[in-house]
Amino acid sequence: MFIHSQQWLLDRQDLIRERQQDLVVLTEEEYQKIFIFFSNCKLIKLCFILQIYLHDNLEKFAFIVKNALKLLQFLLYCQNMLLYLILYLFSFIPWAD
């Protein structure tokens, strides 16, 4: 059974043969420096994406916490108002005295 990802796997001989075209222009040390540079660029991009993602989630969390506290305060206010309303209505019942 053929798996699509197998076509991307290279053995050491294939890798060396493909690198020979690059090593005609560059030395091995320069090739490694360029490889490290582009690896660092990918890493910096990944860190930047993660930073944006974390900042967005932190803002969402802060928004939820702030609104949850407002909601809790509103519910406590409603609870107190409901309690006062019940006490007020019970004051009109003759047997409540």
C-alpha positions in Angstrom: 0.0 0.0 0.0 1.4 3.4 -1.0 1.2 6.2 1.5 1.3 9.7 0.1 3.9 10.9 2.7 6.4 8.3 1.6 7.2 10.2 -1.6 8.7 12.9 0.7 11.1 10.6 2.5 14.6 10.7 1.2 17.4 8.4 2.1 20.9 9.8 2.7 22.2 9.2 -0.9 19.3 11.0 -2.4 19.8 13.9 0.0 23.5 14.2 -0.8 22.8 14.0 -4.6 20.3 16.8 -4.3 22.6 19.0 -2.2 25.4 18.7 -4.7 23.8 21.3 -6.9 23.8 23.7 -4.0 27.3 22.8 -2.9 28.7 23.8 -6.3 27.9 27.5 -5.4 28.2 27.3 -1.6 30.5 25.7 0.9 29.2 23.3 3.5 29.6 25.9 6.2 27.7 28.6 4.2 25.0 26.0 3.4 24.6 25.3 7.1 24.4 29.0 7.9 21.7 29.5 5.4 19.8 26.5 6.6 20.1 27.8 10.2 18.9 31.3 9.1 15.8 30.0 7.4 15.1 27.7 10.3 15.3 30.7 12.7 13.0 32.6 10.4 10.4 29.9 10.6 10.8 29.7 14.4 10.4 33.5 14.7 7.3 33.4 12.6 5.9 30.5 14.7 6.7 32.4 18.0 5.0 35.5 16.6 1.8 33.5 15.7 1.8 31.9 19.1 2.2 35.4 20.7 -0.8 36.7 18.8 -2.8 33.6 19.7 -2.0 33.8 23.4 -2.7 37.6 23.5 -6.1 37.0 21.8 -7.0 34.3 24.3 -5.9 36.4 27.2 -8.1 39.3 26.0 -11.0 36.9 25.7 -10.4 35.5 29.2 -10.2 39.0 30.6 -13.4 40.0 28.8 -15.2 36.9 30.1 -14.0 37.4 33.7 -15.0 41.1 33.7 -18.4 40.4 32.3 -18.9 37.4 34.6 -18.3 39.6 37.6 -20.8 42.1 36.1 -23.3 39.3 35.6 -22.7 38.0 39.1 -23.3 41.5 40.5 -26.5 41.8 38.4 -27.7 38.4 39.6 -27.1 39.3 43.2 -28.9 42.6 42.7 -31.8 40.7 41.1 -31.8 38.2 43.9 -32.0 41.0 46.5 -34.8 42.7 44.5 -36.7 39.4 44.2 -36.3 38.8 48.0 -37.6 42.4 48.7 -40.5 41.7 46.2 -41.4 38.5 48.0 -41.3 40.1 51.4 -43.4 43.0 50.1 -46.0 40.6 48.6 -46.1 38.5 51.8 -46.8 41.6 53.8 -50.3 41.8 52.1 -51.2 38.2 52.9 -53.5 38.3 56.0 -52.1 35.1 57.6 -48.5 36.2 57.2 -48.7 38.4 60.3 
